[in-house]
């Protein structure tokens, strides 16, 4: 089906009102946590005093991913200095934020080894209060992982570092395999969805990462269902490819709690498939597109 057809026909979208304020369509139902593998992963995370974005951001895939003993580690604490309207990670300020734990990078690496990971994904909260935005902490975590698991690949999902190219270089000088920074949404929704972030700044981070180390794959992700138009999503794809981004993930926005902005539209699987095809046409090496897709969902595939 053409882009024009998707933009105009009701087959592409189901309105939230039509389903009811708290209803979800069948294609966004996920596996409930509680399997043996899930409990083993939970034990490792708790015993190593670590945070995961799976828990803090209420990821719908936690039951599936943790059952296979994979998790996305979240470093630098569980309090974020940004106020993004889609995210359930707790917010912090100068009265609640704590110094970085210098032993955390080692604990992440040891936990990854216990899980038997071949591809390790690490993200963080935004720490705009730290002079280097946490860049050295990212780099140290990556080095510890490669020390403990020399054959593993490491994917870093980083914040925008307040646009600091110097801090980005610090991260890129570490043994990172994939550098991920999420564009999150289309430019017209930035003020509503990502106050404190800038679309062009995020593109610059991705562009400079590739320039620093061309052999490292760059990656970005989009949420849909926030009220964006199809042609806006396609233009974001073009912008990402114009900045040599290799991997794209697209998933349905799910409201974590009533405190976050509501879902505007439920995107049908047919449109996710259309986005996947359009992304591949534009030259992305890999496009993961589906209702439950998140940045690190099936991340080991992206590394391959």
N, C-alpha and C positions, 0 to 999 in steps of 0.2 A: 504494500500500500504506500502511496506517495506521502511525502511530508505534508502537502496541502490537505490530503484526506485525513491524516492523523490530527492535524491542527483544527479541523472543522467538524469531524464526525464524533458522535457520542461514544463510539466503540472504544476510543482511546482512553476516556476518562469516566470515572464514576464519582459523582459529587458526594461529599461527606454527608450532606443533608439527606440525600436519598437513602443512605445506609443507616442513618441515625448517628448521634453525636459520639457514641463510643463503639460503634460496630466496626469490624474489620472484614474485608473480603477474604474468601477462603485462601487466596494465594499469598497472604502474608501471615498465615499461621505457622508457628515454628515449634521445634521439638522442645519439650519441657526438660529442664535439667534434672539430674538425679541418678544418672547411670554410674556404673562402677568407675569408668574412666573420668567422669566429671568429678566424682568425689576424690579421686587420686590427685587430679589437678588442683582442686581446692586445697587439699592438704599441703601440697608443695607451695602454693602461693602464700598460704597463711603462715606456714612454718618458716618461710624466708622473709616474712614481714614485707610483702610486696603489694603493690596496687596493680590492677589491670583495668584497661579501658572497657573490657568486657563487662565488668561489674559496675564501674563508676558511670558509664554511659548507657547502662541497661541494654546492652546489645541483644537483639532477639536470637542471635545464633549461639549464645553461650552454651546452651544444652548440647548442640551438635559439635561445636569446636572443642569444648572441654572434654567431651566423651572420647575424642581422639588425642587427648593430652596436648592440645595446642592452646596458646593464650597470647594476647598482646599485652606486654608489660607496659605499665605507665609509670614513668620515673618522675622524680622531683616533687613527690607528695601527691595529695589528692585534692588540693585547693588551687583553683585557677584564678588568674588576675583579670581575665576577660569576662564579658557579660553576654556571650552569644545566646540568642533567644531560642536555639534549637537543642541546646546541650544540657544534660542533667548533672554534669560534673559540678561539685560544690564550688562556690565562689569564695575567694579569700581577699584579705586586705593586709595592710601593714601590721595590724594587731593580731592576725591569726596565722600569717605565713611563717614557716619555720625555715632555718638554714638547710641547705642540701646535705644529705647524708653521704659522706665520702665512701662509705662501705656499700652503698646501694648497688653500684655497678657490678661489684663482685657477686653479690647475692643474686642479681639477675642472671649472671652467667652460670652460677651453680644450679639455679632452678631450671634453666634451659637444658643443662646437661642431664639433670634428673628426669626431665620430660622426654629426653631423647630427641630433641629438636634438630632438624637439619636446616631449617629456615627459621630464624628468630626475628620477630617483629617487636620493635620498641617505639613507643610514643611517649608523650609527656603532656602535662598541663602547660598552659602558658605561664611563664614566670617573668613577667615584664619588670619585676622588682630586682632581678639579678643583673649585674652589670653586663654579662655576656649572654643574657637570655637563656642560660643553661647549656650553651654550646659545648663547653669543655666536659660537662657531665655526660652529654650524649656521646662525645668522642671517647671518653674513658669507658663508658658502658660497652661501646662497640669493641674496643680493644680487649676488654676482659672476656667478652663472648668469644672472640677469635682466639684468645689464649687458651680458654677452656675447651672450645669446640673449633679447632682450626679448620675443619672442612665444612663448617656451617656457613650459610649465607646470612647476612644481616640486613634487614630492612628497617630504616628509620622513618617514622612518620613525624615530621617536625612542625612546629608552629612557624609563623612568619618572621620570627626573630626581630620584630619591629623594623624589618627591612634591612638589617645589618648584614652587609656582604662580608664583612670581616668575620662575624660569628659563623656565617654559612661556610666560609673557607675552613674554619676550625673543624667543623663537622666533616667536610668533604675530605680533609686530610686523614681522617680515620679510615679503617678498612671496611667501609660501608659498601654494600652490593646494590641496594635499591634506595634511592632517596625519594620519599613520598611527602608531598605537601598538598593538602586538599584545597581545591578552589571552592568547594562546598555548594555554591549556587550561582545563579546568573547575575550579572552586574546590576540589573534593575532592582534586585531584592537585597542587595548587600546591606543597605542601611537598616533594613528591617530584620534581617537574619543574622548578620555579622557586624554589629556595631563595634567599632574599634579596629576593624580590618579593612583592607583596601584591595580591590580586585587587581589592579595593576601591580601592586606590591607583591601579591602572591604569584603573579605571572613572572615577575622579575626574579623571585627566589628560585623558581623552577628553571628559568633560563640560565641563571648564573651557575646553578648546580651542574648543569650539563657542560657549561663552558669550563668550569674548574676541572672536571673529571669526565670526559666524554664516554669512557667505558662504563660508567655507572648508569644503570637504568633509572630514569625519572618516572614518577607516577603521580597521578592526581585523581581525586574523586569528587563526585557530584551527588547531592541529594535532589530528588525530584518529588513533586507533589506539594510544593510550596506556593504554587500559583504561577510558575514559569510557563512560557510558551515553548512549543516544540522548536521553532526556529531560533529561539534564544539558546536552547541547549546545543543546537548544531553550531551556533556561532562560538560558544565556549569551546567546543571540540576544535574548531578551526584555530582559535587562539592558542590552545594547548599544543596543537601540532606545529603551529608557527614558532613555538618556543621549544620544539624538539622533545616534547613529553612522549614517552614510550608506551606507558600503560595507563588505562583509564578504568575506573570503577564507577558504576551508576546504580544507585539503590533508592528505594522508597523511603522518604522521611516518615518516621514513626514518632509520635509525640511521647516522650518518656514519662512525663507527669503533667498534671494540669497546670503547672507553673510555666511550661514551655508553650511556644506558639502552636496553634492547632494545625492538623493536616488540612490542606486546602482541597486536594484531590487524591484519589486512589488511582495509581497508574496501572493499567492493565499489562499483563505479561507480553501481549503483542507489541506494545509500544517499547517495552524494554528490549525486545528482540530487534525492533527497528533501529533503536539507538546503537545496539551492538553492531549491526550490519553497517550503519553509517560511520561508526568509529573505525571499523576495519577498512572501509573504503578510503578513509582519510589517512590511513597509514599507521595507526596505532599497532604496535606489535601484539598487544593483547587487550581485549575489552571484556570485563566482567560486568554484565548488566542483568539485573533481576530484582524483584521486589525486596528480597532479604539481603542483597549484596551490601557489604560494608568494606571499608578500606582494606582490611586485612583478611577478609573472607576468601578462603582458598588461596592465600597469599603465596603458598609454596608453588602453585602453578605459575604465578607471575614471575617468580625467580627463574623458572625453567625457560 
